[in-house]
Amino acid sequence: MWATILGLLMQRLSMRIGVVTGLHLAEMCYRQYKRLPRIILWIMIEIAIIGSDMQEVIGTAIAIYLLSMKAIPIYIGVIITVFDTFTFLLMDKYGLRKLEFFFGFLITVMAVTFGYEFFIVKPDVTEMVKGALIPWCEGCDSRALLQAIGIVGAVIMPHNLYLHSALVKSRKVDRHQPSKVKEANYYFFIEASIALFVSFIINVFVVSVFANGLYGTTNEQIVHECENKTIYEEAKSIFVGDVVDADIYKGGIFLGCSFGVFAMYVWAIGILAAGQSSTMTGTYSGQFAMEGFLNLKWSRWHRVFVTRMIAVVPTFAVAFYSEIEQVTKMNDYLNAIMALQLPFATIPTIAFSSSVAIMGEFVNGFWNKLISILLSITVIGINLAFIISRIDLAHLNGTWIAFVVIFSIFYVLFCIYLVIHMICLMKTDGALSQSNFARKYVIKSTSHLADAGNDQSVTSVNTVRKRIHTDDKVVHSKL
């Protein structure tokens, strides 16, 4: 719940950038950052997009495996996912509104299927409310930290901030009138709130069903429940040992054992719908990121093909040479990878939305700045704690430890660089932004005020007008 609320805060800021300036987050990065940090930012966001795409590949392949009753192996399902993206691209040709309708249909399928599981399991609502309000885990070890970081990375997906700032541009907004811009910000916030509330409810359905059914449950108990069921042999082969180590695939078998095979099929359909919706968000995010960061125009099918192939190759290798448990366990690590990329979306979002030169009268207030900055600091701190805990658990040799240390140093230094850039944007007349270091290494040589004046934002145009002290002809040509 708290990750969803924080995600809504960040989506609101990214959305306002798109509405007020007419530029999405990646386009703004192209105008505000120097070449090297901009390329690094793009690579980090691409890693998040590819990680999300790998999750879609895994989820879809497992759904096909469950629906076919193991007739289609996981690695064949991975190959099938190469083609499902192109069916989505065919739908895209019929217009954005029809695509949005299809997206809504997929979300409805998820809500109905996962909601069905919730109401047949009937978890303790009191404990659910307690768990939602108090973000604490009693008696948990370092493995819980990986899952907690994964939840943050799964709910506040870094590439979705870039996506959301771009999608608001599909609606026409008269940026010459501040009242119209304010009205658009208001209704887009309502739209985002509804969307994230629905996603929160779906997440609650899934988490509470398996927390209720699997927490403290032994493999022997599940196998016993599966007696006289058609999936008994499968349950017997995967539920071995003491306490259940849950994943997407085992979750489906558990539902089939506890509530009948129909519940397993419903679960698989929900996973399939989730995978297809993830494909759509990943495709659009990748397109906007590439066009914005690199100022590069690629046809959408080229973009999808490259991203999907990068995601499919490692997933196929793991699926072909490993057991299904190894495939499903990749999800936790992929979520953690996305959490690691989160500061590279939140810091630019805070920087641009807190700049008077860019946002004008719609600049962030004190509380917005404070909460969003604290969020970024918290995420960076948790990520570093996660890296340290994984080193301790993995028992790495000297070479790998050196690599992780170098990566951690680079990670912290780049985050500090982005923070310095953020401070320079917030206080353009401050000592830091006026220093030689900032002018040479941080602030882009082309004035961001001039760049901001290239769009239709009334606030940016007004800011440029105030800063220009030349004759009327130059002012008119500039505007």
Disulfide bonds with the S-S distance in Angstrom:
Cys137-Cys140 1.61
Cys226-Cys257 1.96
